[in-house]
Amino acid sequence: MRTYLTDKQQRKSLKAYSLAAKTDFGLLLNELGLQERFTPSALMAFRGWNSKNGWNATLFFPEIIKPSNDYSSNRQPPNPDYGLHTICATFHQIGIQSYFCSPVIGETDNPDSIQWKAVQLGLPVQQAYQPFPENIHGFQERARRYNFLRYHLDVSSIPQISSLPEEFSKEHLRVTFQNKFMSEMSDVDGIFWGNQYTYPVEIKEKTVGKDNKVGDFFGLDVGPFVKLAFYAAKRGNLHSVFVVREIDNPLERNLLNWWIITFEQMAQFASWNPISGGTNMRGGGSTTIKIPKAEFMPMSLETLKSL
């Protein structure tokens, strides 16, 4: 008889499992020799709740803070790699500004001493680093500071080889930006540079669901589905993919297979009748889009080269 996590245990672990899935996906790309085609996590900020929400989308790529590296104020800020410049040029063509953000740490083991500098990428002329987030325009400033750090996360289930430094860097950057500006922000799990298009990637760990009409399916919360739809609405050569790390059950989490589907394929075959009653990453209720498992492609070198 299988033993599953209680609702409370599952709510505490969902975010940690998501981080582990992103780490495993990066390791998989390394095995396939495609690690140079993948740019890790980013943040996408929107202006906020108004009629021009989609007109001011901005991407932030944080430099990952690693314990052994020097981030003192007198170091030379890094020059982002060629692949990220190319990816950001693609985003610039469809009206999405992109910035690479580099940390400056004033005091060891003191997160409050971390400050950021940012340089805009994707432009034809080399830009200079500027203080972040003061160099970002088009967002409404907050009237007062907001306590974003009131939430706590159980990270005990994250493996030692993990994306924890990446997640810390991204979350610190998020809090830094949202302490100053009103904005709606969303994670971008990564960006894959394919042979045909540039693909923002949504990565989730899933067990297969059963439905008499749909058959075996994977569920995707409506929030990430809308985010992928936003990419599709930006006409040009920007597409997106949904990656699933299929596991046997939420307790042992043994890997069964990796699956991938483009948003175009997913939108054609996703159920028009979403289901409610799931649990999102914050422990609240969620609405889930059902996507037939049969429409996914197995993750392989051949599949990724076809993108």
C-alpha positions in Angstrom: 0.0 0.0 0.0 1.4 3.4 -0.9 1.9 6.1 1.7 1.3 9.7 0.6 2.2 13.0 2.1 -0.4 14.7 4.2 -1.8 17.9 2.8 0.3 19.9 5.2 3.4 18.0 4.4 2.8 18.4 0.7 2.3 22.2 1.0 5.6 22.5 2.7 7.4 20.4 0.2 6.0 21.4 -3.2 8.3 24.4 -3.6 11.4 22.4 -2.6 10.4 19.6 -5.0 10.1 22.2 -7.8 13.6 23.4 -7.1 15.0 19.8 -7.2 13.2 19.2 -10.5 14.9 22.3 -12.0 18.3 21.0 -10.8 17.7 17.6 -12.3 16.7 19.2 -15.6 20.0 21.0 -15.7 21.8 17.8 -15.0 19.9 16.1 -17.8 20.9 18.8 -20.3 24.5 18.4 -19.2 24.3 14.6 -19.9 22.9 15.4 -23.4 25.7 18.0 -24.0 23.2 20.9 -24.4 24.0 22.8 -21.2 25.3 25.8 -23.2 21.8 26.1 -24.9 20.1 26.7 -21.5 20.0 29.8 -19.4 18.8 29.3 -15.8 16.1 31.0 -13.9 14.9 34.6 -14.4 12.2 36.8 -13.1 9.6 38.6 -15.3 8.0 41.7 -13.9 4.8 43.3 -15.1 3.6 46.9 -14.4 0.7 45.7 -12.2 -3.0 45.5 -12.3 -4.0 47.9 -15.0 -5.0 48.0 -18.7 -1.3 48.2 -19.8 -0.1 45.2 -17.8 1.4 43.4 -20.8 3.0 46.5 -22.3 5.8 46.7 -19.7 7.1 43.2 -19.2 10.7 43.2 -18.0 13.1 40.3 -17.5 15.8 40.0 -14.8 18.6 37.4 -15.0 20.4 37.3 -11.6 24.1 36.3 -11.3 24.0 33.3 -9.0 25.6 34.0 -5.6 28.0 31.2 -4.7 29.6 31.1 -1.2 33.2 30.8 -2.5 33.1 33.7 -4.9 34.1 37.3 -4.4 31.3 39.9 -4.6 33.1 42.9 -3.1 32.5 46.4 -4.4 35.9 46.6 -6.0 35.5 43.6 -8.3 34.9 44.0 -12.0 31.2 43.1 -12.8 31.0 40.1 -15.1 30.2 40.3 -18.8 27.2 38.1 -19.5 27.9 35.3 -21.9 27.2 35.4 -25.7 24.1 33.2 -25.5 22.4 35.4 -23.0 23.1 38.5 -25.2 21.5 36.6 -28.1 18.4 35.5 -26.1 17.9 39.1 -24.8 18.1 40.4 -28.3 15.2 38.1 -29.2 13.2 39.5 -26.2 14.0 43.1 -27.2 12.6 42.5 -30.7 9.2 41.7 -29.2 9.1 44.5 -26.6 10.5 42.8 -23.5 13.4 44.6 -21.8 16.1 42.3 -20.3 18.6 43.0 -17.6 21.5 41.0 -16.1 21.8 41.7 -12.4 25.1 41.3 -10.5 25.4 41.4 -6.7 27.7 43.4 -4.4 28.0 42.0 -0.9 29.2 44.4 1.8 29.4 41.9 4.7 29.8 38.1 4.7 26.8 36.1 5.8 24.6 39.2 5.9 21.8 39.1 3.3 20.9 42.7 4.2 24.2 43.9 2.9 23.6 42.6 -0.6 23.0 45.3 -3.3 22.5 44.8 -7.0 23.8 46.4 -10.2 22.1 45.8 -13.5 23.0 46.1 -17.2 20.5 46.0 -20.0 21.1 43.4 -22.7 19.8 42.9 -26.2 20.6 46.4 -27.5 22.9 47.1 -30.4 25.2 49.2 -28.2 27.1 48.0 -25.1 25.4 49.4 -21.9 27.0 50.2 -18.6 26.0 48.7 -15.2 23.7 50.9 -13.1 22.4 50.7 -9.5 19.4 48.3 -9.3 16.5 48.8 -9.1 16.9 52.6 -9.5 17.7 52.2 -13.2 14.4 50.5 -14.0 11.7 52.8 -15.3 7.9 52.5 -16.0 6.9 51.0 -12.6 5.0 52.7 -9.8 7.0 53.2 -6.7 5.7 51.9 -3.4 4.4 54.4 -0.8 5.8 52.2 2.0 7.9 49.1 2.5 6.2 45.7 2.2 7.2 42.7 4.3 7.9 40.1 1.7 9.9 37.9 4.1 7.0 36.9 6.4 6.8 33.5 4.7 8.9 30.5 5.6 9.8 27.5 3.5 10.8 24.0 4.6 13.9 23.3 2.5 15.0 20.1 4.2 13.9 17.9 1.3 16.2 19.8 -1.2 19.1 17.6 -2.2 22.7 18.8 -1.5 23.3 19.2 -5.3 20.5 21.7 -5.8 19.4 25.0 -7.2 19.3 26.6 -3.7 21.9 29.3 -4.5 20.1 30.1 -7.7 16.8 30.3 -5.8 18.2 32.5 -3.1 19.7 34.9 -5.6 16.5 35.1 -7.5 14.3 35.6 -4.4 16.7 38.3 -3.0 16.5 40.1 -6.3 12.7 39.8 -6.3 12.4 41.3 -2.8 14.8 44.1 -3.7 12.7 45.1 -6.7 9.3 44.7 -5.1 10.3 46.6 -2.0 10.7 49.7 -4.3 8.1 49.1 -7.0 4.6 47.9 -7.4 4.7 44.9 -9.7 3.4 41.5 -10.5 6.3 39.1 -10.8 6.5 35.5 -12.2 9.3 32.9 -12.3 10.9 31.9 -15.5 12.4 28.5 -14.9 14.8 28.9 -17.7 15.2 29.6 -21.4 16.3 27.1 -24.0 17.9 28.2 -27.2 16.7 25.8 -29.8 17.7 25.4 -33.4 14.5 27.2 -34.6 13.2 29.3 -31.8 13.9 30.7 -28.3 11.9 28.8 -25.7 11.1 30.0 -22.1 10.8 26.8 -20.1 8.2 25.8 -17.4 9.5 22.8 -15.3 7.2 20.8 -13.0 7.4 17.5 -11.1 4.2 15.5 -11.7 2.5 12.2 -11.1 0.2 11.1 -13.9 -3.6 11.7 -13.5 -6.4 9.6 -14.7 -9.6 10.8 -16.5 -12.2 8.7 -18.2 -12.5 11.2 -21.1 -9.0 12.6 -21.3 -7.1 9.4 -20.4 -3.7 9.7 -18.6 -2.9 13.4 -18.2 -0.5 15.9 -16.5 -2.0 18.9 -14.8 -0.7 22.4 -15.0 -2.0 25.2 -12.8 -3.8 27.9 -14.6 -1.3 30.6 -13.5 1.7 29.0 -15.4 -0.7 28.2 -18.3 -1.5 31.9 -18.6 2.2 32.8 -18.4 2.9 30.5 -21.4 0.0 32.0 -23.2 1.6 35.4 -22.7 4.7 34.3 -24.5 2.6 33.0 -27.4 0.8 36.3 -27.7 4.2 38.0 -28.3 4.4 37.4 -32.1 7.9 36.7 -33.5 10.2 33.8 -32.9 9.5 33.3 -29.2 7.8 30.1 -28.3 7.7 28.1 -25.0 7.8 24.5 -23.7 6.4 22.7 -20.6 8.7 20.1 -19.2 7.5 17.4 -16.8 9.6 15.2 -14.5 7.3 12.3 -14.1 7.5 10.5 -10.7 5.9 7.4 -9.2 4.4 9.1 -6.1 4.8 12.3 -4.0 6.7 10.4 -1.2 9.5 8.5 -2.8 9.6 10.7 -5.9 11.3 8.1 -8.0 11.9 9.3 -11.6 9.9 7.5 -14.3 10.6 9.7 -17.3 11.1 13.2 -18.6 8.5 14.7 -21.0 8.2 17.9 -23.0 5.5 19.6 -25.0 5.4 22.9 -26.9 2.8 25.5 -25.9 1.2 25.3 -29.4 0.7 21.6 -29.0 -0.5 21.9 -25.4 -3.0 24.7 -26.2 -4.6 22.5 -28.9 -5.1 19.5 -26.7 -5.6 20.9 -23.2 -9.0 20.3 -21.6 -11.4 23.2 -21.9 -12.9 22.3 -18.5 -10.2 22.9 -15.8 -10.5 21.1 -12.5 -10.4 22.7 -9.0 -9.2 21.3 -5.7 -5.4 21.0 -6.2 -2.8 22.7 -4.1 -0.5 25.4 -5.4 3.1 26.2 -4.3 1.8 28.5 -1.6 -0.5 25.9 -0.1 -3.7 27.5 -1.4 -6.3 26.2 -3.8 -5.5 25.9 -7.5 -7.3 25.4 -10.8 -5.6 22.8 -13.1 -5.5 22.5 -16.9 -5.4 18.8 -18.0 -3.0 17.9 -20.8 -3.1 14.4 -22.3 0.1 12.5 -21.6 0.0 11.1 -25.1 0.6 14.5 -26.6 4.0 14.9 -24.8 7.3 13.9 -26.4 9.9 11.9 -24.4 12.9 14.0 -23.5 15.8 13.1 -25.7 18.6 14.6 -27.7 16.6 14.1 -30.9 13.6 15.9 -29.5 15.5 18.9 -28.2 17.4 19.2 -31.5 14.0 19.4 -33.3 13.0 22.5 -31.4 
